Amino acid sequence: MNNAVKLALAGAMSIASVSGVALAQTATPMVDTTTTTNSTTMAEGVNIVYLDSLNNDQNRQQHTRLEAMVNDQSALSEAQAEASADAAIMAALQEKSIETMNVIDVETAANGGKVVYVK
């Protein structure tokens, strides 16, 4: 009888583990994946990142680099000219009511999209 109980429990456990995998494949994630970055996606391929959102331990180096750029008039002019020349960036800025003079830097992401840093 002891072997019969062990066999029944082993069978029940194997069925439970297989049905759990099937359930996990169809379940929706409980994590909000839209808030894992410090950016706001506006137009397709354009992410707007606010300088203040980088003022934390994790992004300190990026915040310091951008803060230095705020005082570099030639770097600001270059970034603002690049933003003005790109229709997608301008649409994203207008949608968020951000003036071009608040653009600090524009970078091209690995996927070809643009990352726009603003004050």
RAKADA-V228306 format. One record per residue. N is the residue number from 1. OMEGA is omega in radians with two decimals (NA if undefined). NEAR is the number of other C-alpha atoms within 8 Angstrom. Layout:
((N	OMEGA	NEAR) (N	OMEGA	NEAR))
This chain:
((1	3.14	4) (2	3.11	5) (3	3.14	6) (4	3.12	7) (5	3.12	8) (6	3.14	8) (7	3.13	8) (8	3.12	8) (9	3.12	8) (10	3.11	8) (11	3.14	8) (12	-3.13	8) (13	-3.13	8) (14	3.11	8) (15	-3.13	8) (16	-3.12	8) (17	3.13	8) (18	-3.14	8) (19	3.08	8) (20	3.10	8) (21	3.14	8) (22	3.12	8) (23	-3.12	8) (24	-3.13	7) (25	-3.10	6) (26	-3.10	6) (27	3.06	6) (28	-3.12	4) (29	-3.13	5) (30	-3.12	4) (31	3.08	4) (32	-3.07	7) (33	-3.13	5) (34	-3.08	5) (35	-3.10	6) (36	3.12	6) (37	3.11	5) (38	-3.06	9) (39	3.05	8) (40	3.13	7) (41	-3.13	9) (42	3.09	11) (43	-3.13	10) (44	3.11	6) (45	3.14	9) (46	3.05	14) (47	3.08	13) (48	-3.13	14) (49	3.12	12) (50	-3.13	11) (51	-3.13	12) (52	-3.12	7) (53	3.14	8) (54	-3.09	12) (55	3.10	9) (56	-3.08	7) (57	-3.08	5) (58	-3.05	5) (59	-3.05	9) (60	-3.09	10) (61	3.12	6) (62	3.13	8) (63	3.14	12) (64	3.13	8) (65	-3.12	8) (66	3.09	11) (67	3.09	9) (68	3.13	8) (69	3.12	12) (70	-3.13	9) (71	-3.13	6) (72	-3.03	8) (73	-3.13	8) (74	3.10	6) (75	3.10	10) (76	-3.14	13) (77	3.13	8) (78	-3.14	8) (79	-3.12	12) (80	3.08	13) (81	3.11	8) (82	3.13	9) (83	-3.13	12) (84	-3.09	10) (85	-3.08	6) (86	-3.08	8) (87	-3.13	7) (88	3.11	10) (89	-3.14	13) (90	3.11	11) (91	3.13	9) (92	3.12	12) (93	-3.14	13) (94	3.13	9) (95	-3.11	8) (96	-3.13	7) (97	3.10	6) (98	3.12	8) (99	-3.12	8) (100	-3.13	10) (101	3.11	5) (102	3.12	8) (103	3.14	15) (104	-3.07	15) (105	3.05	13) (106	3.11	12) (107	3.04	7) (108	-3.12	8) (109	-3.13	8) (110	-3.13	5) (111	3.12	4) (112	3.10	7) (113	-3.13	10) (114	3.03	12) (115	-3.09	12) (116	3.11	14) (117	-3.08	12) (118	3.06	11) (119	NA	8))
